[in-house]
Amino acid sequence: MQRLFFMNSAFVANQAKALAERLAKEANDDAARIRTAYERLYGRPATDEEVRLGMEFLGSNEKLWPQYAQVLLSAAEFSAVK
């Protein structure tokens, strides 16, 4: 149920958009943005597979970044306390 909230919440969508904008300012290309996002959100480096999947999803469409950021925010890894 919580995952559905994250995927459908206007608040989370706005935060994802803000995250995408911040990442665009911090990194020059999509691969670097993906790596930065993983460091910021999960406190660890992205694996090569995670970067590949992110790049595959994004293609060269800059407009998909907020949606990708929302998926990262919706992941169990982001909300789980270790």
MDAnalysis code that builds the backbone (N, CA, C; Angstrom):
import MDAnalysis as mda
import numpy as np

u = mda.Universe.empty(246, n_residues=82, atom_resindex=np.repeat(np.arange(82), 3), trajectory=True)
u.add_TopologyAttr("name", ["N", "CA", "C"] * 82)
u.add_TopologyAttr("resid", np.arange(1, 83))
u.add_TopologyAttr("resname", ["MET", "GLN", "ARG", "LEU", "PHE", "PHE", "MET", "ASN", "SER", "ALA", "PHE", "VAL", "ALA", "ASN", "GLN", "ALA", "LYS", "ALA", "LEU", "ALA", "GLU", "ARG", "LEU", "ALA", "LYS", "GLU", "ALA", "ASN", "ASP", "ASP", "ALA", "ALA", "ARG", "ILE", "ARG", "THR", "ALA", "TYR", "GLU", "ARG", "LEU", "TYR", "GLY", "ARG", "PRO", "ALA", "THR", "ASP", "GLU", "GLU", "VAL", "ARG", "LEU", "GLY", "MET", "GLU", "PHE", "LEU", "GLY", "SER", "ASN", "GLU", "LYS", "LEU", "TRP", "PRO", "GLN", "TYR", "ALA", "GLN", "VAL", "LEU", "LEU", "SER", "ALA", "ALA", "GLU", "PHE", "SER", "ALA", "VAL", "LYS"])
u.atoms.positions = np.array([
    [0.817, -1.196, 0.000],
    [0.000, 0.000, 0.000],
    [0.862, 1.261, 0.000],
    [1.937, 1.240, 0.778],
    [2.810, 2.407, 0.850],
    [3.435, 2.702, -0.509],
    [3.803, 1.682, -1.278],
    [4.389, 1.889, -2.610],
    [3.389, 2.587, -3.526],
    [2.122, 2.238, -3.426],
    [1.100, 2.898, -4.246],
    [1.004, 4.375, -3.887],
    [1.118, 4.695, -2.606],
    [1.107, 6.096, -2.193],
    [2.254, 6.842, -2.856],
    [3.447, 6.271, -2.798],
    [4.608, 6.934, -3.386],
    [4.450, 7.110, -4.884],
    [3.860, 6.149, -5.549],
    [3.720, 6.246, -7.006],
    [2.602, 7.202, -7.425],
    [1.633, 7.448, -6.555],
    [0.475, 8.266, -6.921],
    [0.380, 9.595, -6.179],
    [1.301, 9.877, -5.306],
    [1.245, 11.075, -4.479],
    [1.746, 12.314, -5.217],
    [0.977, 13.381, -5.170],
    [1.412, 14.650, -5.764],
    [2.632, 15.187, -5.028],
    [2.666, 14.994, -3.707],
    [3.821, 15.437, -2.925],
    [5.089, 14.743, -3.399],
    [5.030, 13.434, -3.541],
    [6.200, 12.670, -3.975],
    [6.577, 13.063, -5.403],
    [5.597, 13.285, -6.257],
    [5.880, 13.723, -7.632],
    [6.608, 15.062, -7.638],
    [6.191, 15.972, -6.781],
    [6.866, 17.271, -6.684],
    [8.292, 17.120, -6.156],
    [8.476, 16.242, -5.186],
    [9.818, 15.998, -4.656],
    [10.706, 15.343, -5.707],
    [10.133, 14.462, -6.499],
    [10.882, 13.812, -7.575],
    [11.317, 14.836, -8.620],
    [10.439, 15.750, -8.931],
    [10.788, 16.809, -9.885],
    [11.924, 17.666, -9.335],
    [11.844, 18.006, -8.062],
    [12.902, 18.798, -7.435],
    [14.221, 18.022, -7.420],
    [14.153, 16.731, -7.152],
    [15.356, 15.898, -7.172],
    [15.957, 15.869, -8.570],
    [15.122, 15.692, -9.585],
    [15.610, 15.667, -10.969],
    [16.292, 16.979, -11.330],
    [15.721, 18.092, -10.901],
    [16.322, 19.405, -11.175],
    [17.658, 19.554, -10.451],
    [17.713, 19.090, -9.224],
    [18.966, 19.168, -8.454],
    [20.048, 18.317, -9.105],
    [19.694, 17.110, -9.518],
    [20.667, 16.229, -10.162],
    [21.182, 16.831, -11.465],
    [20.312, 17.523, -12.194],
    [20.727, 18.153, -13.454],
    [21.785, 19.222, -13.213],
    [21.719, 19.866, -12.058],
    [22.698, 20.901, -11.717],
    [24.008, 20.303, -11.218],
    [23.946, 19.099, -10.660],
    [25.117, 18.493, -10.036],
    [25.937, 17.612, -10.965],
    [25.352, 17.111, -12.038],
    [26.062, 16.177, -12.909],
    [25.800, 16.519, -14.374],
    [26.791, 16.245, -15.204],
    [26.731, 16.649, -16.610],
    [25.966, 15.706, -17.523],
    [25.971, 14.416, -17.229],
    [25.305, 13.466, -18.127],
    [24.440, 12.504, -17.320],
    [23.627, 11.733, -18.024],
    [22.671, 10.854, -17.349],
    [23.348, 9.820, -16.461],
    [24.429, 9.216, -16.927],
    [25.109, 8.201, -16.110],
    [25.610, 8.815, -14.797],
    [26.179, 9.994, -14.875],
    [26.660, 10.671, -13.663],
    [25.490, 11.053, -12.760],
    [24.383, 11.458, -13.345],
    [23.197, 11.787, -12.537],
    [22.674, 10.555, -11.814],
    [22.651, 9.432, -12.520],
    [22.182, 8.189, -11.898],
    [23.081, 7.829, -10.732],
    [24.379, 7.899, -10.938],
    [25.321, 7.575, -9.864],
    [25.143, 8.530, -8.674],
    [24.961, 9.803, -8.954],
    [24.745, 10.780, -7.890],
    [23.452, 10.497, -7.143],
    [22.403, 10.141, -7.867],
    [21.114, 9.832, -7.238],
    [21.252, 8.663, -6.272],
    [21.936, 7.614, -6.687],
    [22.116, 6.454, -5.807],
    [22.911, 6.819, -4.559],
    [23.933, 7.624, -4.726],
    [24.710, 8.059, -3.559],
    [23.840, 8.869, -2.602],
    [23.058, 9.804, -3.142],
    [22.224, 10.677, -2.305],
    [21.081, 9.912, -1.634],
    [20.415, 9.056, -2.401],
    [19.214, 8.403, -1.885],
    [19.497, 7.144, -1.080],
    [20.473, 6.371, -1.518],
    [20.702, 5.065, -0.904],
    [22.018, 4.979, -0.138],
    [22.854, 6.020, -0.262],
    [24.114, 6.016, 0.458],
    [25.107, 4.992, -0.037],
    [24.997, 4.644, -1.299],
    [25.904, 3.660, -1.890],
    [26.051, 3.942, -3.377],
    [27.111, 3.420, -3.983],
    [27.257, 3.614, -5.425],
    [26.275, 2.740, -6.207],
    [25.863, 3.215, -7.343],
    [25.020, 2.428, -8.238],
    [25.872, 1.336, -8.878],
    [25.285, 0.176, -9.062],
    [25.991, -0.887, -9.774],
    [25.977, -0.567, -11.269],
    [26.838, -1.236, -12.004],
    [26.846, -1.055, -13.457],
    [25.484, -1.417, -14.052],
    [24.863, -2.448, -13.514],
    [23.544, -2.879, -14.004],
    [22.482, -1.805, -13.729],
    [22.522, -1.193, -12.567],
    [21.565, -0.133, -12.239],
    [21.750, 1.074, -13.154],
    [22.982, 1.418, -13.446],
    [23.247, 2.529, -14.369],
    [22.733, 2.161, -15.760],
    [23.009, 0.935, -16.193],
    [22.553, 0.492, -17.516],
    [21.029, 0.543, -17.624],
    [20.346, 0.035, -16.611],
    [18.878, 0.042, -16.632],
    [18.328, 1.467, -16.613],
    [18.940, 2.328, -15.808],
    [18.512, 3.722, -15.778],
    [18.694, 4.392, -17.129],
    [19.839, 4.157, -17.754],
    [20.115, 4.740, -19.068],
    [19.136, 4.209, -20.112],
    [18.829, 2.933, -20.010],
    [17.874, 2.317, -20.942],
    [16.491, 2.952, -20.787],
    [16.071, 3.163, -19.554],
    [14.772, 3.785, -19.302],
    [14.737, 5.220, -19.830],
    [15.778, 5.975, -19.523],
    [15.797, 7.398, -19.876],
    [16.001, 7.628, -21.363],
    [16.738, 6.743, -22.022],
    [17.065, 6.988, -23.427],
    [17.761, 8.331, -23.515],
    [17.285, 9.182, -24.373],
    [17.826, 10.550, -24.439],
    [16.723, 11.556, -24.158],
    [15.698, 11.107, -23.434],
    [14.535, 11.944, -23.150],
    [14.661, 12.594, -21.770],
    [15.075, 13.824, -21.765],
    [15.260, 14.600, -20.529],
    [13.966, 14.687, -19.708],
    [12.831, 14.617, -20.370],
    [11.543, 14.763, -19.681],
    [11.203, 13.560, -18.798],
    [11.927, 12.456, -18.948],
    [11.651, 11.273, -18.136],
    [12.337, 11.300, -16.772],
    [13.220, 12.277, -16.551],
    [13.941, 12.319, -15.278],
    [13.033, 12.409, -14.054],
    [12.003, 13.251, -14.029],
    [11.136, 13.262, -12.834],
    [10.476, 11.909, -12.567],
    [10.082, 11.218, -13.616],
    [9.470, 9.901, -13.449],
    [10.499, 8.904, -12.911],
    [11.699, 8.944, -13.449],
    [12.766, 8.060, -12.962],
    [13.084, 8.364, -11.499],
    [13.167, 9.630, -11.154],
    [13.440, 10.022, -9.771],
    [12.326, 9.530, -8.840],
    [11.093, 9.568, -9.301],
    [9.980, 9.092, -8.482],
    [10.091, 7.591, -8.236],
    [10.527, 6.853, -9.233],
    [10.742, 5.412, -9.048],
    [11.826, 5.172, -7.996],
    [12.915, 5.939, -8.069],
    [13.978, 5.784, -7.079],
    [13.489, 6.116, -5.675],
    [12.660, 7.158, -5.561],
    [12.100, 7.519, -4.248],
    [11.116, 6.491, -3.742],
    [10.503, 5.737, -4.634],
    [9.491, 4.749, -4.269],
    [10.085, 3.393, -3.912],
    [11.356, 3.217, -4.143],
    [12.003, 1.929, -3.874],
    [12.050, 1.633, -2.379],
    [11.918, 0.380, -2.058],
    [11.986, -0.044, -0.653],
    [13.328, 0.354, -0.042],
    [14.374, 0.337, -0.829],
    [15.701, 0.695, -0.317],
    [15.748, 2.131, 0.209],
    [14.945, 3.007, -0.388],
    [14.921, 4.405, 0.058],
    [14.211, 4.552, 1.402],
    [13.129, 3.831, 1.593],
    [12.314, 4.032, 2.796],
    [12.631, 3.069, 3.931],
    [13.445, 2.062, 3.682],
    [13.765, 1.089, 4.727],
    [14.855, 1.650, 5.638],
    [14.683, 1.430, 6.913],
    [15.675, 1.849, 7.899],
    [16.556, 0.644, 8.187],
    [17.865, 0.877, 8.065],
    [18.797, -0.238, 8.320],
    [19.486, -0.046, 9.648],
])
